[in-house]
Amino acid sequence: MIDVHCHLEQKDYQEDRNEIIEKLKKELKAVITCCTHPADFDLTMKMVNKYEGFIFASSAIHPIYIKEITEKEIEIFLKKIEENKNKIVAIGETGLDFKIEEKEWQEKQKELFVKFIILSKDLNLPLVIHSRKAYAESIEVLEQYGAKKVLMHFFTQRKLLPKIIKNGWSISVNTALLTSKDIKKIVRDLSLEKIMTETDSPWLGINGQRNDPTSVKFVIEKIAEIKKMKFEEVDKITTKNAIQFFNLSI
């Protein structure tokens, strides 16, 4: 099992981060932790170094932070990612979040998004996409800039699935699958070779509890049920998908 999208740098794990990671090592093959803010980069790199070959990192600036990050900070962070490119397996999560409704800030999100798309091409790394209330707009930007190796994290828009299929992109599925009819239908209609498993932990915990990457087992169980396959078969294929997509050295 591999969790391709979680946030081990979050304060929710401050008290027991090492204990959690040791627990994960007993159940999972690898974990990709997602650094979404420059302030979390050093901690993320420490985890990657300490747990080499088990914890991997993706990194970008989450669009929700657009109002608090200056242009200078963006440029410094882009350079920092480039300097650490050998320790990073993907650029993300990046994209659009129209929970921020002001048009000027949505435009600034697009500008930031484009910077990370270009960076991913320059570094030959895949993209991990966040999109909230802006799926069509995010896809449009990705198509405009010819993005090829794309993972749509927490993808929920069934009506846009044909575009994902047409572009040959992948999606990652988390515990929201357990309750969302739309995500269940997306999993039903998409080839398993284009699906990976994630948790987005510490969020999306079952019964409101703190989530952690071991919850991928519940995601795999549900995918197996939907696809009418064995757990082991789904685990094998989704794990292979992740290793190949992120070029993981495991």
SVG drawing of the C-alpha trace seen along z (x, -y; Angstrom):
<svg xmlns="http://www.w3.org/2000/svg" viewBox="-24 -42 44 53">
<polyline fill="none" stroke="black" stroke-width="0.4" points="0.0,0.0 1.1,-3.5 -0.4,-6.8 0.5,-9.2 -0.9,-12.3 -0.8,-13.2 0.5,-16.0 2.9,-14.7 4.3,-18.2 1.0,-19.4 0.8,-20.4 -1.7,-17.6 1.3,-15.2 3.6,-17.4 3.3,-15.3 3.7,-11.9 5.1,-12.2 7.9,-9.7 5.6,-7.2 3.1,-7.6 5.8,-7.1 7.1,-3.9 3.5,-2.6 3.2,-3.4 6.4,-1.5 4.8,1.7 1.8,1.4 2.8,-0.6 5.4,-0.4 5.8,-4.2 4.3,-7.5 4.4,-10.8 4.0,-13.8 2.9,-17.0 4.6,-20.3 2.2,-23.2 3.9,-26.1 7.5,-27.4 7.5,-27.4 7.1,-23.6 9.8,-22.7 12.7,-22.2 10.6,-19.8 9.5,-17.9 13.1,-17.5 14.2,-16.3 11.5,-13.5 12.7,-12.6 16.3,-12.3 15.5,-10.5 13.2,-8.0 14.9,-7.6 13.3,-5.2 10.0,-5.2 8.9,-8.9 9.0,-10.9 7.9,-14.5 5.9,-16.6 6.1,-20.3 4.5,-23.5 2.5,-26.4 -1.2,-25.6 -3.4,-28.2 -5.3,-28.9 -2.1,-30.8 -2.1,-33.2 -2.9,-36.2 -0.1,-35.7 2.8,-34.8 4.8,-37.6 6.3,-37.5 9.8,-37.4 8.9,-34.5 7.5,-32.6 10.7,-33.1 12.9,-32.1 10.7,-28.9 10.8,-28.0 14.6,-28.1 14.7,-26.1 12.6,-23.4 15.0,-23.4 18.0,-23.1 16.4,-20.1 15.0,-18.5 16.7,-15.1 14.7,-14.8 11.3,-15.7 9.2,-13.3 6.5,-15.7 5.4,-19.4 2.3,-19.9 -0.1,-20.3 -0.7,-23.2 -3.8,-24.4 -6.8,-26.6 -9.0,-27.1 -12.0,-29.3 -13.1,-29.2 -11.3,-32.5 -13.9,-34.3 -12.2,-37.6 -11.4,-37.7 -8.0,-39.4 -6.8,-36.7 -8.1,-33.9 -6.0,-35.4 -3.0,-35.5 -3.7,-31.8 -3.5,-31.1 -0.2,-32.9 1.2,-30.9 -0.2,-27.7 1.5,-28.4 4.9,-28.9 4.6,-25.5 3.6,-23.8 6.6,-25.3 8.8,-24.2 7.5,-20.7 8.5,-20.6 11.9,-22.1 12.6,-19.5 10.9,-16.7 8.6,-15.9 4.9,-15.0 2.2,-17.4 -0.2,-16.9 -3.3,-19.1 -5.5,-20.7 -8.8,-22.0 -11.7,-23.3 -14.7,-25.0 -12.4,-25.3 -12.1,-21.9 -12.9,-23.1 -10.6,-26.1 -7.7,-23.9 -8.1,-21.5 -8.1,-24.3 -4.8,-25.7 -3.2,-22.3 -4.3,-21.7 -3.2,-25.2 0.3,-24.5 0.5,-20.9 0.8,-19.2 1.3,-15.5 2.1,-13.7 -0.8,-14.8 -2.4,-13.4 -5.7,-15.0 -5.7,-14.7 -9.1,-14.2 -10.9,-14.3 -14.7,-14.5 -16.2,-15.9 -17.6,-13.0 -18.9,-15.1 -15.2,-16.1 -13.9,-12.5 -13.9,-12.2 -11.3,-15.0 -9.1,-13.2 -9.3,-10.0 -8.7,-11.9 -5.6,-13.5 -4.3,-10.2 -4.1,-11.7 -4.5,-9.8 -6.6,-10.5 -6.0,-9.7 -8.8,-8.5 -9.1,-8.9 -11.6,-8.0 -14.2,-10.4 -14.8,-7.4 -16.6,-5.6 -19.5,-8.1 -19.4,-9.9 -21.6,-8.5 -19.8,-10.6 -16.4,-9.3 -17.7,-5.8 -18.9,-6.2 -15.6,-7.8 -13.8,-4.8 -16.2,-2.5 -15.7,-4.2 -12.0,-4.8 -9.4,-2.2 -7.6,-0.9 -4.3,-1.6 -5.1,-5.4 -6.1,-5.2 -3.8,-5.7 -4.6,-5.8 -4.3,-8.7 -5.6,-9.9 -5.1,-13.7 -4.4,-13.1 -4.6,-14.4 -7.9,-15.4 -10.8,-13.2 -10.6,-10.8 -13.4,-8.4 -15.8,-9.5 -14.1,-12.9 -10.9,-11.4 -7.4,-12.4 -6.6,-10.6 -3.3,-8.9 -1.9,-7.1 -2.9,-3.6 -6.5,-4.6 -5.5,-3.7 -6.5,-0.2 -10.1,-1.3 -9.8,-3.0 -8.4,0.1 -11.2,2.2 -13.9,0.0 -12.2,-0.1 -12.0,3.7 -15.7,3.8 -16.6,1.4 -14.4,3.1 -15.4,6.6 -11.8,7.5 -9.7,8.9 -8.1,6.5 -4.6,7.9 -5.1,7.3 -6.2,3.7 -3.3,3.1 -0.8,4.6 -2.0,2.5 -2.4,-0.9 1.0,-0.4 2.6,0.2 0.8,-2.8 2.3,-5.0 5.8,-3.6 5.8,-4.2 4.1,-7.6 6.4,-9.1 9.5,-7.1 9.9,-5.9 13.2,-4.3 11.8,-1.4"/>
</svg>
